Amino acid sequence: MKKKFLISLILIVFVAVGLIFAKDFINSPNFKEISASINSITSNDYVRIVNIRSGEDMLEPEMLAPISKYFETTCASTADLKLTDITTLFFDPSSVNAWINQSALDYLINLRLAQTNDLRMTNYECNLRISEINDTGDQLEVVVTEDRTVNFAFIPNIDSSSSGIKHTFYLKKDDNGYVIVEHHQEEDYFSMIEKTITDNSGNTKEAPAVLLNQASAVVKDLSLEKKANNASEQKTREANSKNPYDTKSAVSYAMTWINSQGVIRNTDEYGVYDQYDGNCNNYISQCLHAGGIPMDYFGDANTQWKWYDDSINLEETDSGRSPAWAGVDEFYTYASENTGYGLDAIVDDNVFSGSIGDILQFGYNQEWHHSVIITDVIKDANGNMLDYLINSNTTDRINYPASAYGYPEMRLIKIMGWNDNPADPNAGSENEPNTLQNP
C-alpha cells in the first residue's frame, strides 16, 4: 500500500510541477503548498469505513440516513483534506449552526494543510454508538458517541485512535424524509469554532477566517522552531533533580487507562473531571505519579500538586487535592514555580526538544485548554524530529500526532525527575544528577 501511494505521488507531481524524485518532493518546504492538488490520490488498498457499533435498532432507516451521510461526508473530506460543502446536509443551509459545522470542517482541513507533515489519512474506521433519542414533537434529538482509528499518511503504519466524541443531532422531517436541523460536537476544534462564532455574533462570517489566519501564523512559527531544534547539536540535557522519572511506567499507565473504543477512567483511585471542562490534566497527573513523581503538599496554591480525595485543600497535609492536579494552567504554574520537594521540570526549552513521558499543553489565543503525555517521538530517516505521538483524555486519544490537533498553540513541560522532602535532605537516590538522552 505504501509503495502504491508513493507511485501515485510521483505521477501526480510530474503533472503538477515536473518530474522530481519522490523523496525530494516529500522533503520539500513547498510540499504543503501543493498538497491540495494531490487530494485525488486513491487506492484500492485503503480501508474507509463508517460503522454503527450499537443502537442502530433505536432509529428507523430514514432517521439514520442523514446522520450516516454526515459522517460519511465529513470523514472523507477530512481524510483527503479536501474542502467540501456540508451546509447542503442541513434543513437550512444558511443557518448559524450550518455555518459553524462548515467553518469547523474548513478550519481543521486548512490547519492540517499548513502543517509540515502530510496529515491526510490513508485509512479510517469511524464507529458510532447511538446512545439516546428524545422526541420533542417537532424535532428528534439523537445523541451519538464516536470512536475512530486512522492511519495518517506520514505515519501509515501507526494506528491513531480517538474515542468518546459526543455528537448531538437535531432532526426534522420534511417531504423528502429526515434532515439535520442542528449538529453539535464535543471536540477541540469544533468547540473552538463554535465559541468563536458565538462570541462574534455580529461578525459570524469573518470570525473563523480571522482565527484560521492567526492559527496558521502560529503553525508557521512552530515549524521554524522545529527546524531550529533539528539544527541544534545539543543531544543531552542535565537534570538537577536527585531522583529520576520512570518514563516507562508513566507511559505504561497512560496506555492502560485509555481505550480506543470507549471512555475508561481509574475511578478506584482518583476522581473524574470530564464534567468540569475535561479530564486531561487529571489523566496526565496520574501518569506522572505512576512514573514516580510524588504528590507534593508543601507550599502554597502554586506549589502544591496532590490528590488524596476530591475536595480542594491547600493545607500542607496529605489530604484533599490541589488545583494543579486537574487544572491545565495551574499545573503549568506548578511545573514553573515549584522548587525543593516534588516535581522538577523545565518549561522554557524548544517545544520540539521533548522526550517520551514529557507533557504538552495546547491552546489558542494564549489560552491553554489541554494537557497530553508524549508516548513517542517520530523522526525521519536522517534523525530529524517530525512529530510527537501523544495520549490524552477528553477527547481520549492514543498515539495521536500532535500536529493533527485543532489547537494551534503548543508548549512543552519537560519532566526531569523529582526532589526529596526538605525535612529529610538525605532521603532518596544517592546517584549523581540525571543526564537524560533526548530521543
Residue pairs with C-beta under 8 A, 6 or more apart in sequence:
1 43
1 45
1 46
1 122
1 156
2 156
2 157
4 43
4 45
5 41
5 43
5 122
5 153
5 156
6 22
8 41
8 42
8 43
9 22
9 25
9 26
9 38
9 41
10 19
10 22
10 25
12 37
12 38
12 40
12 41
13 19
13 20
13 22
13 25
13 34
13 38
14 20
16 34
16 37
16 38
17 34
25 31
26 118
27 380
29 116
31 116
31 118
32 113
32 114
32 115
32 116
35 81
35 113
35 118
35 120
36 81
36 82
36 113
39 80
39 81
39 82
39 120
40 80
41 80
41 120
43 122
46 122
46 123
47 123
47 124
47 125
48 75
48 76
48 79
48 123
48 124
48 125
49 124
49 125
49 126
50 68
50 71
50 72
50 75
50 126
50 128
51 125
51 126
51 127
51 128
52 64
52 68
52 127
52 128
52 129
52 130
53 127
53 128
53 129
53 147
53 261
54 129
54 130
55 128
55 129
55 130
55 131
56 64
56 130
58 130
58 133
59 67
59 130
59 133
59 142
62 177
62 178
63 140
63 142
63 171
63 178
65 177
65 178
66 89
66 169
66 171
66 177
66 178
66 179
66 180
67 128
67 142
67 144
67 169
67 171
67 180
69 89
70 86
70 89
70 169
70 180
70 183
71 126
71 128
71 146
73 84
73 86
73 89
74 84
74 86
74 105
75 124
75 126
75 148
76 82
76 84
77 83
77 84
77 86
77 105
77 109
78 105
78 108
78 109
78 121
79 120
79 121
79 124
79 150
80 120
80 121
81 109
81 112
81 113
81 119
81 120
82 109
83 105
83 106
83 109
83 110
84 105
85 102
86 98
86 101
86 102
86 105
87 93
87 94
87 98
87 99
87 101
87 102
89 179
89 180
90 97
90 98
90 101
90 179
90 180
90 181
90 182
90 183
91 172
91 174
91 179
91 180
91 181
92 98
92 181
95 181
95 182
96 197
96 204
97 181
97 182
97 183
97 184
99 197
99 204
99 205
100 190
100 193
100 194
100 197
101 183
103 193
103 197
103 208
104 185
104 189
104 190
104 193
104 194
106 208
106 212
107 189
107 192
107 193
107 208
107 211
107 212
107 215
107 406
108 189
108 406
110 212
110 216
111 189
111 212
111 215
111 216
111 219
111 406
111 408
112 119
112 403
112 404
113 119
114 215
114 216
114 219
114 220
115 219
115 223
115 403
115 404
116 223
116 226
116 386
116 403
117 152
117 154
117 386
117 387
117 401
117 403
118 152
118 153
118 154
119 152
119 153
119 154
119 401
119 403
119 404
120 152
120 153
121 150
121 151
121 152
121 153
122 151
122 152
122 153
122 156
123 150
123 151
123 156
124 148
124 149
124 150
124 151
125 148
125 149
125 150
126 146
126 147
126 148
127 146
127 147
127 148
127 261
128 144
128 145
128 146
129 144
129 145
129 146
129 147
129 262
130 142
130 143
130 144
131 143
131 144
131 145
132 141
132 142
132 143
133 140
133 141
133 142
133 143
134 140
134 141
135 141
138 172
139 170
139 171
139 172
139 181
140 170
140 171
140 172
140 178
141 168
141 169
141 170
141 171
142 168
142 169
142 170
142 171
143 166
143 167
143 168
143 169
144 166
144 167
144 168
144 169
145 164
145 165
145 166
145 167
145 262
146 162
146 163
146 165
146 166
146 167
147 161
147 162
147 163
147 164
147 165
147 260
147 261
147 262
148 161
148 162
148 163
148 165
149 159
149 160
149 161
149 162
149 260
150 159
150 160
150 161
151 157
151 158
151 159
151 160
152 158
152 160
152 401
152 404
154 386
154 387
154 401
155 378
155 387
155 401
158 389
158 399
159 260
159 398
159 399
160 389
160 397
160 398
160 399
160 400
160 401
160 404
161 260
161 397
161 398
161 399
161 400
162 395
162 396
162 397
162 398
162 400
163 259
163 260
163 261
163 262
163 263
163 395
163 396
163 397
164 262
164 263
164 394
164 395
164 396
165 185
165 186
165 187
165 395
166 185
166 186
167 183
167 184
167 185
167 186
168 182
168 183
168 184
168 185
169 180
169 182
169 183
170 180
170 181
170 182
170 183
171 178
171 179
171 180
171 181
172 178
172 179
172 181
173 179
184 190
184 194
185 191
186 395
187 395
187 406
188 362
188 369
188 370
188 395
188 405
188 406
188 407
189 405
189 406
189 407
190 406
192 211
192 364
192 406
192 407
193 208
193 211
196 207
196 208
196 211
197 204
197 207
197 208
199 207
200 206
200 207
211 364
214 364
214 365
214 408
215 364
215 408
216 408
218 364
218 408
218 409
219 408
222 351
222 408
222 410
225 350
225 351
225 352
226 352
226 385
228 350
229 350
229 352
229 353
229 385
230 352
230 384
230 385
232 350
232 353
234 353
234 438
235 437
235 438
236 435
236 436
236 437
236 438
237 346
237 349
237 353
237 414
237 416
237 435
237 436
237 438
238 433
238 434
238 435
238 436
239 344
239 416
239 417
239 433
239 434
239 435
239 436
240 344
240 416
240 433
241 344
241 416
241 417
241 418
241 419
241 433
241 434
242 417
242 418
242 419
242 420
242 428
242 429
242 431
242 433
243 292
243 417
243 418
243 419
243 420
243 428
243 429
244 292
244 417
244 429
244 431
244 434
245 288
245 291
245 292
245 293
245 357
245 415
245 416
245 417
245 418
246 291
246 292
247 291
247 355
247 356
247 357
247 415
248 291
249 290
249 291
249 292
250 287
250 288
250 290
250 291
250 292
250 357
250 373
251 287
251 291
251 356
251 357
251 373
251 375
251 391
252 290
253 286
253 287
253 290
253 291
254 283
254 287
254 373
254 375
254 391
255 375
255 391
255 398
257 264
257 265
257 266
257 283
257 286
258 264
258 283
258 391
258 393
258 396
258 397
258 398
259 396
260 398
263 274
263 396
265 272
265 274
265 279
265 393
266 286
269 286
270 282
270 286
270 307
271 282
271 307
271 309
271 310
271 321
271 326
272 279
272 282
273 279
273 282
273 326
274 393
274 394
276 326
277 369
278 369
278 370
278 393
278 394
279 326
279 393
279 394
280 328
280 370
280 371
280 372
280 392
280 393
280 394
281 325
281 326
281 327
281 328
281 330
281 331
281 371
282 307
282 325
282 326
282 393
283 371
283 373
283 391
283 392
283 393
284 331
284 359
284 371
284 372
284 373
284 392
285 305
285 307
285 324
285 325
285 326
285 331
287 357
287 373
287 391
288 343
288 359
288 415
289 295
291 357
291 415
292 418
293 342
293 343
293 415
293 418
294 341
294 342
294 418
295 305
295 306
295 307
295 308
295 318
295 342
296 303
296 304
296 305
296 306
296 334
296 338
296 341
296 342
296 343
297 304
297 306
297 315
297 316
297 317
297 318
297 322
298 304
298 316
298 340
298 341
298 342
298 422
299 316
299 338
299 340
300 314
301 314
301 322
301 323
301 330
302 324
302 330
302 333
302 334
302 337
303 334
303 337
303 338
303 339
303 342
304 314
304 316
304 322
304 324
304 334
305 322
305 324
305 325
305 331
305 334
305 338
305 342
305 343
306 318
306 320
306 321
306 322
306 325
307 321
307 322
307 325
307 326
308 318
308 319
308 320
308 321
309 319
309 320
309 321
310 321
311 320
311 321
312 320
312 321
312 322
312 323
313 319
313 320
313 321
313 322
314 320
314 322
322 330
322 334
323 330
324 330
324 331
324 333
324 334
325 331
328 361
328 363
328 368
328 369
328 370
328 371
329 368
331 359
331 371
331 413
332 347
332 361
332 368
332 411
332 413
334 343
335 343
335 345
335 347
335 359
335 413
336 345
336 347
338 344
338 345
340 419
340 422
341 418
341 419
341 420
341 421
341 422
342 418
342 419
343 415
343 418
344 415
344 416
344 417
344 418
344 419
345 413
345 414
345 415
345 416
346 413
346 414
346 416
347 411
347 412
347 413
347 414
349 412
349 414
350 412
351 360
351 410
351 411
351 412
352 385
352 412
353 412
353 414
353 438
354 360
354 374
354 377
354 388
354 412
354 414
355 374
355 377
355 414
355 436
355 437
355 438
355 439
356 374
356 375
356 376
356 377
356 439
357 373
357 374
357 415
358 373
358 374
358 412
358 413
358 414
358 415
359 371
359 372
359 373
359 374
359 412
359 413
359 415
360 371
360 372
360 373
360 374
360 388
360 390
360 402
360 410
360 411
360 412
360 413
361 368
361 370
361 371
361 372
361 410
361 411
361 413
362 368
362 369
362 370
362 371
362 372
362 405
362 407
362 409
362 410
363 369
363 370
363 407
363 409
363 411
364 407
364 408
364 409
365 409
366 409
368 409
368 411
369 407
370 392
370 394
370 405
370 407
371 392
372 390
372 391
372 392
372 397
372 402
373 390
373 391
373 392
374 388
374 389
374 390
375 389
375 390
375 391
375 398
375 399
376 388
376 389
376 399
377 385
377 387
377 388
377 389
377 439
378 385
378 386
378 387
378 388
378 389
378 401
379 385
379 386
379 439
380 386
387 401
387 402
387 403
388 401
388 402
389 399
389 400
389 401
389 402
390 397
390 399
390 400
390 401
390 402
391 397
391 398
391 399
391 400
392 400
402 410
416 434
416 436
417 434
419 428
420 426
420 427
420 428
421 427
